[in-house]
Amino acid sequence: MKFMMIVKATTDSEAGVIPPQELIDAMQKYNEELVKAGVLLAADGLQPTSSGIRISYPEPGEKPKVTDGPFTESKELIAGYTLIEVRSREEAVEWALRMPDPHGYGQGEIELRQVYDVEDFIDNPETLEKEVTLRKQVAEQKKA
Amino acid sequence: MTLTQTHRTIEAIWRMESAKLIGSLTRMLRDVGVAEDLAQDALVIALEKWQEIGIPDNPGAWLMTTVKRRAIDLMRRKKLRDQKHVEIAREMDLNHEEDIDQTLDGEIGDDLLRLVFMTCHPVLSQDAKVALTLRLLCGLTTAEIARSFLVAESTIAQRVVRAKRTLRVEKVPFEVPPKGRQRKERLSAVLEVIYLMFNEGYSATSGDQYIRPLLCQEALRLGRVLSEITPHESEVHGLVALMEIQSSRLKTRVSATGEPVLLMDQNRAKWDRLLIRRGLAALKRSQTLGSTLGPYALQAAISACHAEAPTAADTNWIRIAALYEALSRATPSPIIELNRAVAISMAFGPAYGLQIVDELSAEPSLKGYHLLPSVRGDLLFKLGRCEEARKEFERAASMTRNDREKELLLNRINECEYRGTN
């Protein structure tokens, strides 16, 4: 199962302040550990929202609204993510606990979210039915 | 946290650490069986203690210190006082928890490598290697391994016990074989075990399930670990590339109703792009390290051709046929020839493929191999020889042990009858 460890934005990350060397080293070491354990799939840091763009749909069915960053509600923003593949939810939590505090001044926050697998959708009987009908159609088309 | 939650957490941590614990203990005690017992003891101690004192800040280090203390006690009790053991005892500062991160790079990586060379040692049978590797390197329980292979738990338990005894009786050393030919052979034995595990999961050879994801995941994880501790081995990256790319299709290999879906019919939009990207990167690493590609890297390169084709019709079959030819030269085998025949038929037409398949018909090692009649049937069908095709599909259906595959073949038989009468 896959989990995404989402590192929340902080005042510093939004201001584009480069983290102290210590934190950079600790993060690098942590990532190496993830790699050595064979659990790291991908990890990236994001630029501050000042260079971000937001597309929203305030009016259903209408054209989307495009807003340029920066965005203000910093608690809702993200600064980076690490995608891991683990054997259990507990293992994911354990890895997240081992990640260095991403900020160090009290604003550090990591959110752990499980990634949907295709099976999660297939469990839905409606999707399953659609999938089956689709396959039948394809089979009949082939015969024809 | 409830009691069960704590339990589950402790078990998860133990699993993350168990191979490292067993590796270090085997280095100290020179007996993998005793090492495993002590590692298991650590789990029991942790279950007891951590519920009292809470989970320590650095649980890995806590476990490592605990098992090392017990190992030293054991050595003292057994009066194994040769110089080496005394030294180890002296070197260890038992009043402080070791900083596991400090030793992680060199020592622990080396111990894991020694451990995998041990569990895949040539004195063991293939079954024993797989069971022991899953148990000691992946930390799976006997029950989990048994479930994965659809055998009784007692069978696996026995297999593991016997394997450990063999290692002890044969005095198999805990070491990385010296560089050179021997190392190369031993490494390829390790890769074979990992790929066997993966394949058993990927195309379950028996039972009503077509894929057993646990085995695929464990094999891939172990492959990824190995590629970190042996970063300069081209074939290790080749194998990882192969498994990453094949895993990218895991979700599309089975339909919503559980039938297998052939590569050409799979919905490519659902292929896992991240895994493909990782596979292609591993393949690139493999290619830069090796002057000529080894069998795993070649298979990965073939798999990559499919992964890179936006639609089935875009597949570069000429390249695939060439890669199969190279693979056939590297490791001559009738099964590879059969695959080459398929690639040739796709690149140049079914008649050319059929020629190769017919040459293989007399091959004794393919007797009972259901894919031979299955491929032959497909080529005949494409050539419009439906009656002959039907016979081949029937033969294949009677040979396969996998229920899902049988269903697929029965569909093809129906298809032949339909075409034949229309």
Interface residues (C-beta under 8 A of the other chain):
Chain A: K29 E33 V35 K36 A37 G38 V39 L41 A42 L83 E85 R87 S88 E90 E91 V93 E94 D117 V118 E119 I122 T127 L128 E131 V132 R135 K143
Chain B: R8 T9 E11 A12 I13 R15 M16 P59 D101 L104 G109 Q217 L220 R221 L222 G223 R224 V225 E228 I229 K251 T252 S255 A256 T257 K270 L274 R278 E415 Y418
